[in-house]
Amino acid sequence: MEKIRVFEAFAGYGSQSMALKRLGIDFEVVGISEIDKYAIQAYMAVHGDTPNYGDISKIDWSSVPDFDFLTYSFPCTDISNAGKRKGLAEGSGTRSSLIWECRKAIESKRPKYLLMENVKNLVSKKFIPYLKEWLRFLEGQGYSNHTKVLNAKDFGVPQNRERVFMVSILGEASFHFPKPFTLEKRLKDVLEKDVDESFYLSEKIVKTFLVRNEKNKAKGNGLKFEPTMGDVIASSITAHPNDRPCDNFIKEPITFHIGNIYGDKKGRGFAGNVYDKDGISPTIMTNGGGNRQPMIFECCNQKRKYGNKRVQSLVDSGKISGHEVQFLDAYNQTVSDICGTIKTTIDSSCLSFISVPDFANYRIRKLTPRECFRLMGVSEEDIDKIQSSGISKTQQYKMAGNSIVVDVLYHIFRKMFVDKKDENKQLSLF
């Protein structure tokens, strides 16, 4: 295959180029369109100096070299449920309506391949009329279009991230999206071993939860901290060697709804969910500071600051005497070593204290920027380049949440360029 000339619109830090490199595709990026200065800084740090044509609405496409492949992951701001859902109508002035600026590139350059990516909400009832309008434009230009929602957890990454992809090929052409495969990794596989103390939630925050939890109990509102099952990764029921647990057992992700106990007085700030390291991550968000990224439990044998003392005081006072305390059935982990020789099951008199995340050798912390990048499929080498460029942690969280999982792109590009080439070779033999 001849070298593929690529133009990355809304480039971010260049996840498309990362996937092409990983595949060993011979390609050249003739230009990008990006306006976020931190994303540009990250792109150049990873891929080297690349012509940036800036604001896509102001590009004179006659000045851009011809290219074979246009990628356009246009802003999801006005489509996503996290935004104000203003839509993407042409001429509306919303950020999501920048998709229509890509029409100029397509009409001018007629690239053979196009790849669009956006949030799943694009195919919802509210927004699918816009997508159909865009499809009519592409069909009028002679493109065969193939659209599907893919989830990162189906392609080797432990993140529950659904996104809609559209592959467009000039002329009559078939295309089949990659098939999902069993996820082997879990969230714990991307976690760093040594994490700075700044990522851990403070004792004050956890104590605040305790107080609010007790107030809710007094008001009869029930406990705010209770395990609920989220999405479950399921595969065919099969026997595993060496008695390895089958993935079909409900074990991930276990989500603990803590409520808005973090952030400011209005509850803004932290996500309020804590995830099991043996599960998968929820979608990585774009919010700065990591405050909307998933919280995780972490064992901390040497870091119990107040759990033992608080619970022991309950035992000494007789409030939980005669009860065996479990640190949530979700973990099947007893803490009788703390509560003495307690023998029976949990009851409401001490559940709120069992629910304290710092109890029984556990603490809660935010994911680090490196962990977020790992969940986006970015290689260690490229993470090092981004972080060495001096970009703040806040911006790193944002750009990770804004990007595309490299592994998903890898498998799409493999079907577009590698497997397709092999198919053509086979056909030529007949």
HELIX and SHEET records of a PDB file:
HELIX    1   1 SER A   15  LEU A   23  1                                   9    
HELIX    2   2 LYS A   37  HIS A   47  1                                  11    
HELIX    3   3 ILE A   56  LYS A   58  5                                   3    
HELIX    4   4 TRP A   61  SER A   63  5                                   3    
HELIX    5   5 SER A   96  GLU A  101  5                                   6    
HELIX    6   6 CYS A  102  LYS A  109  1                                   8    
HELIX    7   7 LYS A  120  VAL A  123  5                                   4    
HELIX    8   8 ILE A  128  GLY A  140  1                                  13    
HELIX    9   9 ALA A  152  PHE A  155  5                                   4    
HELIX   10  10 LEU A  187  VAL A  190  5                                   4    
HELIX   11  11 GLU A  197  PHE A  199  5                                   3    
HELIX   12  12 GLU A  203  ALA A  218  1                                  16    
HELIX   13  13 PRO A  241  ASP A  243  5                                   3    
HELIX   14  14 GLY A  288  GLY A  290  5                                   3    
HELIX   15  15 GLY A  307  SER A  317  1                                  11    
HELIX   16  16 SER A  336  CYS A  339  1                                   4    
HELIX   17  17 SER A  348  ILE A  354  1                                   7    
HELIX   18  18 PRO A  369  LEU A  375  1                                   7    
HELIX   19  19 GLU A  380  SER A  388  1                                   9    
HELIX   20  20 LYS A  393  ASN A  402  1                                  10    
HELIX   21  21 VAL A  406  PHE A  413  1                                   8    
HELIX   22  22 ARG A  414  VAL A  418  3                                   5    
HELIX   23  23 ASP A  419  LEU A  427  1                                   9    
SHEET    1   A 6 PHE A  27  SER A  33  0                                        
SHEET    2   A 6 ILE A   4  ALA A   9  1                                        
SHEET    3   A 6 PHE A  69  TYR A  72  1                                        
SHEET    4   A 6 TYR A 113  VAL A 119  1                                        
SHEET    5   A 6 GLU A 162  LEU A 170 -1                                        
SHEET    6   A 6 TYR A 143  ASN A 151 -1                                        
SHEET    1   B 5 GLU A 226  MET A 229  0                                        
SHEET    2   B 5 ILE A 254  HIS A 257 -1                                        
SHEET    3   B 5 ASN A 273  TYR A 275 -1                                        
SHEET    4   B 5 MET A 295  CYS A 299  1                                        
SHEET    5   B 5 TYR A 362  LYS A 366 -1                                        
END                                                                             
